[in-house]
């Protein structure tokens, strides 16, 4: 739960910074605003995905695992393909 609160704080801070960067006093083009918003959204997406993966773990659930098709299989470890 703490990770989620940290993620939310980071997201709010990034959005606040975005609005401060493009306050009415600063001259900006639409393209500049759109590019920066996309960069921030990609960073928020990256941080969210990272937090979800960290909370889920590796997926290792013991010696017997369930395959995507629903069958049971022995877990032998991770390896390169």
C-alpha positions in Angstrom: 0.0 0.0 0.0 2.9 2.3 0.7 4.2 1.9 -2.8 0.8 3.0 -4.2 0.8 6.1 -2.0 4.3 7.0 -3.2 3.3 6.4 -6.8 0.3 8.8 -6.3 2.5 11.4 -4.7 5.0 11.2 -7.6 2.2 11.4 -10.1 0.6 14.5 -8.5 4.0 16.2 -8.2 4.7 15.6 -11.9 1.3 17.0 -13.0 1.8 20.0 -10.7 5.2 20.6 -12.2 3.7 20.3 -15.7 1.1 23.0 -14.9 3.7 25.3 -13.4 5.9 24.9 -16.5 3.1 26.0 -18.7 1.5 28.6 -16.6 -0.2 31.5 -18.4 2.9 33.7 -17.8 5.1 31.5 -20.0 4.8 31.6 -23.7 4.5 28.1 -25.2 3.3 26.5 -28.4 0.7 23.8 -28.6 3.4 21.4 -29.8 5.6 22.1 -26.8 2.8 21.5 -24.4 1.7 18.4 -26.1 5.2 16.9 -26.3 5.8 17.6 -22.6 2.4 16.1 -21.6 3.3 13.0 -23.6 6.7 12.7 -21.9 5.1 13.0 -18.4 2.4 10.5 -19.3 4.9 8.0 -20.5 6.9 8.4 -17.3 3.8 8.0 -15.2 3.0 4.8 -17.2 6.5 3.5 -16.6 6.3 4.1 -12.9 2.9 2.5 -12.6 3.9 -0.6 -14.5 7.1 -0.9 -12.4 5.1 -0.6 -9.2 2.6 -3.2 -10.3 5.4 -5.7 -11.3 7.2 -5.1 -8.0 3.9 -5.8 -6.1 3.1 -8.9 -8.1 6.5 -10.5 -7.8 8.1 -12.8 -10.3 5.2 -15.2 -10.7 7.1 -18.1 -9.1 4.5 -20.0 -7.1 6.4 -23.2 -6.1 7.3 -26.4 -8.0 3.9 -26.7 -9.7 2.6 -23.8 -11.7 -0.5 -23.2 -13.8 0.1 -22.6 -17.5 -1.8 -19.9 -19.4 -4.1 -22.6 -20.8 -5.0 -23.8 -17.3 -2.9 -26.9 -17.2 -0.4 -27.7 -14.4 3.3 -27.9 -15.1 6.5 -28.3 -13.2 8.5 -25.1 -12.7 12.1 -25.6 -13.7 13.3 -22.0 -13.5 13.8 -19.0 -15.8 16.0 -19.4 -18.8 16.9 -17.5 -22.0 15.0 -18.4 -25.1 
